[in-house]
């Protein structure tokens, strides 16, 4: 049983690098809708930037509810939203959270249940949501505490033109050794091109996400079922050494500071031949308005070693803190933002590849979306359905989660360990030292749960 404890916030998240998008004009003051407005905090991914662009002319126009968005890079978002919700500050009415936060924060009583809103709205069609998404965003009581904006697993993306030029065939279900061999062969295929992009930016949800899927399939785990720390186990070390060596030999420039956004840019601009990351990236890669490789990308399942599959399971989702005093307006926004109606709006206004998919069965039956996602839609859906957060590796786990451990302490533990691994990628320390130091931290966490 997890104890109820406050997530430790190391420092107040700064506003540096943030983007405030107000859909009500300067200062966020309401100009219509009888003074109704809500504050929404969200991660700075392309799908969130799209909704910030579309809200005023659609949702606000129809409901009179002004939406003030604050958009932050992923690591800053995690600090900010944790601080706001854990301290009950009440600054935000809606926030984007994921499959890690929901079970932990529900247990602490920080989130409003959302079934009562979703069940009343027949147009929302809760039954259309993919079961893995519903399960990952539900509490121990079976109720949903967040509504999915988009869902994702992880897979391998590669430049088909480069592979054809080099005579390389990428298997649909590759092993990590095959990926490493291909990265070596594709490295330098074009001037300045590197073989692969893998996140090196510290953070449990940045570098930690792809690394943990690699640890799982190499036979490792953060903790055994009875809470024995395994961070410096042979399997964890083998996976981490493989990851670090691959990035150092054939990875992107500036790897220690490269997260999802930097790898997306590198892949879309043709600077890397391959990229292992979130399935949700495909929509941006296939958008010719922003990507130089649109129509030239191939997709393969997440690489494996000892497991049959290794893709993660994640959803960026809308959650409502219990501190909000605007639950009705907040729920209207969340239901709209997760709806079939919104998906259709994105497809028609911005292009069908950019639909925030991965959450609804019906999305994959829309003719326009099926055509636009022909290269990646099927493998995305299969990867989501294959992901098993209850059994992602070769041994039983103490909590659910593919690329995370669902306890409050993992946010701090995962970030500290990945800081050391990022330093190893930069050549500033060794993997052995990073994981030996990480083992001590993991043992402290384990002691609280044994």
C-alpha positions, -999 to 999 in steps of 0.1 A, spaced: 0 0 0 13 34 -9 12 59 19 -3 94 13 25 118 12 32 151 -5 53 150 -36 84 169 -28 89 200 -49 125 210 -49 120 245 -60 95 269 -74 92 264 -111 103 295 -129 84 312 -157 115 312 -179 107 297 -212 70 297 -207 44 309 -232 12 325 -220 -15 324 -245 -46 343 -235 -78 337 -255 -94 368 -240 -69 395 -250 -43 414 -230 -41 404 -194 -66 376 -197 -96 397 -188 -129 386 -201 -145 405 -229 -175 382 -233 -193 353 -218 -205 371 -186 -171 371 -171 -166 334 -172 -129 324 -177 -107 295 -167 -69 291 -164 -54 261 -181 -18 249 -176 -4 226 -203 27 210 -217 43 227 -248 38 199 -273 24 206 -308 -11 193 -300 -14 218 -271 -2 246 -293 -29 237 -318 -57 239 -292 -44 272 -279 -47 284 -315 -82 271 -321 -100 277 -288 -110 314 -291 -127 311 -325 -146 279 -316 -151 269 -279 -151 305 -266 -173 317 -294 -198 290 -287 -198 290 -249 -186 325 -239 -159 309 -217 -125 325 -220 -96 302 -217 -62 315 -205 -35 290 -214 0 288 -198 22 265 -219 55 252 -204 83 228 -215 77 193 -201 101 194 -171 89 229 -161 53 218 -165 58 189 -142 73 211 -115 46 238 -119 16 216 -119 29 195 -90 35 226 -70 1 241 -77 -19 209 -70 2 195 -41 1 228 -22 -36 234 -31 -27 268 -45 -56 268 -69 -41 289 -96 -53 266 -124 -87 252 -132 -74 226 -156 -40 210 -161 -24 185 -184 -12 154 -165 -5 119 -174 -8 82 -165 19 86 -137 2 115 -119 -34 102 -119 -32 72 -96 -8 90 -72 -28 122 -71 -61 105 -68 -49 87 -37 -39 120 -22 -74 134 -29 -62 162 -52 -83 156 -83 -120 159 -91 -136 127 -105 -148 133 -141 -172 104 -147 -201 125 -134 -195 150 -162 -186 126 -190 -216 103 -183 -241 133 -186 -227 143 -220 -240 117 -245 -221 134 -273 -188 128 -255 -193 90 -259 -171 78 -231 -175 42 -243 -155 51 -275 -124 58 -254 -97 31 -258 -96 9 -227 -59 13 -220 -64 50 -219 -94 47 -195 -75 23 -173 -44 45 -171 -64 76 -161 -86 59 -135 -82 57 -98 -83 27 -75 -121 32 -72 -125 27 -110 -135 63 -117 -118 85 -143 -98 114 -129 -85 128 -162 -98 129 -197 -74 119 -225 -64 146 -249 -42 122 -269 -27 88 -262 5 73 -273 29 44 -271 65 45 -285 79 33 -318 109 36 -341 107 63 -369 131 62 -398 139 81 -430 129 57 -458 149 76 -484 181 73 -464 175 36 -458 168 30 -495 200 48 -505 220 27 -481 203 -5 -490 190 -10 -455 158 -28 -446 143 -19 -412 124 -48 -397 89 -42 -386 97 -56 -352 135 -48 -347 158 -58 -319 179 -31 -302 210 -46 -316 195 -43 -351 187 -7 -345 223 0 -333 237 -17 -364 214 4 -386 223 36 -367 260 29 -374 254 23 -411 232 54 -415 255 77 -395 268 102 -420 246 90 -448 241 127 -457 263 157 -446 258 163 -409 233 135 -405 235 113 -374 223 77 -372 197 81 -344 181 105 -320 175 94 -284 166 117 -256 195 128 -234 177 156 -215 174 148 -177 140 141 -163 120 110 -154 96 118 -183 123 129 -207 154 106 -209 138 84 -183 109 73 -206 128 57 -235 156 45 -212 131 26 -189 115 9 -219 150 -3 -228 157 -14 -193 124 -34 -193 132 -53 -225 168 -59 -214 154 -78 -184 158 -50 -158 135 -31 -135 137 -2 -111 123 -24 -82 113 -60 -77 77 -68 -66 88 -69 -30 105 -35 -33 142 -44 -37 160 -17 -56 176 -29 -89 192 3 -103 227 -11 -104 217 -46 -113 235 -63 -142 204 -60 -165 198 -23 -157 235 -16 -163 236 -35 -196 206 -15 -209 220 18 -197 254 12 -212 238 2 -244 217 34 -245 246 57 -236 270 41 -260 245 43 -288 238 80 -283 275 88 -278 286 70 -310 257 77 -334 233 101 -317 223 137 -323 244 167 -316 239 182 -282 224 149 -269 226 157 -232 202 186 -237 179 169 -263 144 160 -252 113 152 -272 111 187 -288 147 187 -299 145 152 -314 113 161 -332 131 190 -348 161 169 -357 140 142 -373 117 166 -391 146 186 -405 164 155 -418 193 158 -393 189 122 -381 181 90 -399 161 74 -370 143 83 -339 128 62 -311 101 81 -292 64 87 -288 39 76 -315 22 110 -312 53 125 -330 41 110 -363 14 137 -368 40 164 -368 65 144 -390 38 139 -416 27 176 -417 44 191 -448 39 226 -434 65 219 -407 84 188 -417 109 183 -445 105 145 -443 67 143 -446 58 113 -466 93 99 -463 91 83 -428 88 47 -421 76 33 -388 85 1 -368 75 -13 -334 95 -4 -303 127 -24 -304 130 -54 -281 155 -78 -265 139 -102 -241 102 -91 -243 77 -95 -271 70 -57 -271 84 -27 -253 64 3 -262 54 27 -234 18 37 -225 10 74 -219 -17 99 -223 -15 136 -219 -48 143 -203 -70 170 -188 -73 170 -150 -94 192 -127 -78 201 -93 -103 200 -65 -93 235 -57 -111 250 -87 -141 272 -81 -151 269 -118 -158 232 -121 -187 236 -146 -167 258 -170 -136 237 -166 -156 205 -173 -171 220 -204 -136 228 -218 -122 194 -210 -152 175 -225 -148 196 -257 -110 192 -258 -113 154 -256 -143 151 -280 -148 137 -314 -159 172 -324 -125 186 -315 -107 159 -335 -128 168 -365 -120 205 -360 -83 199 -360 -85 177 -391 -105 203 -411 -86 234 -399 -50 222 -395 -48 189 -414 -57 153 -405 -22 141 -396 -23 166 -367 -54 151 -350 -47 143 -313 -53 106 -318 -46 75 -297 -76 79 -274 -107 69 -294 -116 38 -314 -137 59 -338 -107 81 -348 -93 52 -367 -125 48 -387 -126 84 -400 -118 81 -438 -98 113 -439 -77 103 -409 -72 67 -421 -58 81 -453 -36 107 -436 -23 82 -410 -19 52 -434 18 50 -426 16 51 -388 -21 48 -377 -23 10 -375 11 5 -358 2 33 -333 -31 17 -323 -15 -18 -321 13 -4 -299 -11 12 -275 -31 -20 -273 0 -42 -268 14 -21 -240 10 -38 -206 15 -15 -177 9 -43 -152 36 -66 -167 60 -46 -189 92 -67 -183 103 -102 -174 95 -100 -137 66 -89 -115 65 -52 -105 54 -34 -73 32 -9 -92 17 -4 -126 36 16 -152 57 8 -183 81 38 -183 76 49 -147 69 36 -112 36 48 -98 47 62 -64 52 98 -55 89 94 -49 96 83 -85 94 119 -98 124 129 -78 142 96 -80 139 93 -118 150 128 -124 181 126 -102 192 93 -117 187 106 -153 207 137 -144 236 114 -137 230 93 -169 228 125 -189 262 134 -175 275 100 -186 262 108 -221 282 141 -219 313 122 -208 313 138 -174 308 106 -154 306 68 -159 274 47 -161 286 26 -132 290 56 -109 257 70 -121 238 38 -113 256 30 -81 246 65 -69 211 59 -82 210 26 -63 214 44 -30 186 67 -38 164 39 -49 170 20 -17 158 49 3 126 49 -17 122 11 -14 126 13 24 95 35 26 74 9 8 87 -24 22 
